[in-house]
Amino acid sequence: MPPDPAPIEPVPDEPAAGTVATDPVATMWAADEASRGLGIELVSAEPGRCTTRLRLEDRHLNGLGVCHGGFLLTLADTAMAFASNASGVQAFATGIEIDFLAPGRLGRTVTAVATQTASVGRNGIFDVVLTDDEGVVLAVTRGRTRQVPGGLR
């Protein structure tokens, strides 16, 4: 009887099936077509904290000539997602609310800083502050996450 063929080795930089990614941030960012497609930049991420950035272009403006609130919320949600998943344990947003304080203007860069403020069991609370490149606070959010079984693959 011929010997069993050697197992197929995983592609470098991709985790084997059933394992947790060794760099969950890089793994998640590589798969995040939505954020990258909108022009969001991942500045830094670690468990419980993340910074994202977005330079406001014409495509981000609403009919009143200021940044559409949905883009600001998406920027905040992306920061929260990376802060809550950077440990490699999958977490999903269960809710997020936003308070808009000032308009985002064309050509400005908006930075979102997400910080985990509480964690109980599998539940997390994250506050995100969005500022422009002149230091104006554009919005603040509070989001909730829930960890689920499994890791980022």
C-alpha positions in Angstrom: 0.0 0.0 0.0 1.5 3.4 -1.0 2.1 5.9 1.9 -0.4 8.7 2.5 0.5 11.9 0.7 2.0 14.6 2.7 -0.5 17.2 4.0 -0.8 20.4 2.0 0.9 23.2 3.8 -1.1 26.5 4.3 -0.3 29.5 2.2 2.2 31.7 4.1 0.6 34.5 6.1 -2.7 32.6 6.1 -3.7 30.7 9.3 -4.4 27.0 8.9 -8.1 26.1 9.1 -9.3 26.0 12.7 -6.6 28.2 14.1 -6.5 31.8 15.3 -4.7 34.3 13.1 -1.2 35.2 14.4 -1.8 38.8 13.5 -5.6 39.3 13.8 -5.4 43.0 12.9 -3.6 42.3 9.6 -5.9 39.4 8.8 -9.0 41.5 9.4 -7.7 44.6 7.5 -6.8 42.5 4.5 -10.4 41.2 4.3 -12.1 44.6 5.1 -13.0 45.7 1.5 -15.7 48.0 2.9 -13.5 50.2 5.0 -10.6 50.3 2.5 -13.1 51.0 -0.3 -14.4 54.1 1.4 -10.9 55.5 1.9 -10.5 54.6 5.6 -7.0 54.2 6.8 -6.0 52.0 9.8 -3.5 54.0 11.8 -3.0 51.7 14.8 -4.8 48.9 16.6 -4.3 46.9 19.8 -6.8 45.2 22.1 -9.2 47.8 23.5 -7.9 50.7 21.4 -7.8 51.7 17.7 -7.2 54.8 15.6 -8.6 55.2 12.1 -8.5 58.1 9.7 -10.4 59.4 6.7 -9.6 62.3 4.4 -12.9 63.8 3.3 -13.3 63.9 -0.5 -16.3 64.9 -2.7 -17.6 61.4 -2.5 -18.1 61.7 1.3 -20.2 64.9 1.1 -24.0 65.1 1.3 -26.3 67.5 -0.4 -25.5 70.2 2.1 -21.8 70.1 1.2 -20.6 68.6 4.5 -19.6 65.0 5.3 -22.5 62.6 5.3 -23.1 61.4 8.9 -23.0 57.8 7.7 -19.4 58.1 6.8 -18.5 59.4 10.2 -20.4 56.5 11.8 -18.7 54.0 9.6 -15.3 55.5 10.5 -16.2 55.1 14.2 -17.6 51.6 13.7 -14.4 50.5 11.9 -12.3 51.8 14.8 -14.5 50.0 17.3 -14.3 46.8 15.2 -10.5 46.7 15.2 -10.3 47.7 18.9 -12.7 44.8 19.8 -11.1 42.2 17.5 -7.4 43.0 17.9 -7.0 40.2 20.5 -8.0 37.6 17.9 -11.3 36.8 19.6 -14.2 37.5 17.2 -16.5 40.3 18.4 -19.4 41.9 16.6 -21.1 45.2 17.2 -24.5 44.9 18.9 -25.3 48.6 18.8 -23.8 52.0 18.3 -25.2 55.5 18.7 -23.6 58.8 17.6 -23.9 62.4 18.5 -22.9 64.8 15.8 -21.4 68.0 17.1 -19.8 69.8 14.1 -19.8 69.3 10.4 -16.9 67.5 8.6 -15.5 69.7 5.8 -14.1 68.8 2.4 -10.3 68.3 2.4 -10.1 67.8 6.2 -8.9 64.6 7.7 -11.1 63.0 10.4 -9.5 60.8 13.0 -11.5 58.3 15.1 -10.0 57.0 18.4 -11.9 54.1 19.9 -11.3 53.1 23.5 -12.8 50.2 25.4 -14.3 51.7 28.6 -15.9 48.5 30.0 -15.8 44.8 29.6 -18.0 42.3 31.4 -18.0 38.7 30.3 -18.2 38.7 26.5 -19.7 42.2 26.3 -17.7 45.3 25.6 -18.4 49.1 25.7 -16.4 51.4 23.4 -16.3 55.2 23.2 -15.1 56.7 20.0 -14.2 60.4 19.6 -14.0 61.8 16.0 -11.9 64.9 15.5 -10.8 66.8 12.4 -7.2 67.9 11.7 -7.8 71.2 13.4 -8.8 69.5 16.6 -12.5 70.1 16.3 -14.6 67.3 17.8 -17.1 66.3 15.1 -18.9 63.5 16.8 -18.8 61.0 19.7 -20.1 57.5 19.7 -20.8 54.8 22.2 -20.9 51.3 20.9 -21.5 47.8 22.3 -19.8 44.6 21.2 -20.3 40.9 21.9 -17.5 38.3 21.6 -18.6 35.1 19.9 -16.9 31.6 19.9 -14.0 31.3 17.5 -11.2 33.4 16.4 -10.3 35.5 13.4 -9.2 33.4 10.5 
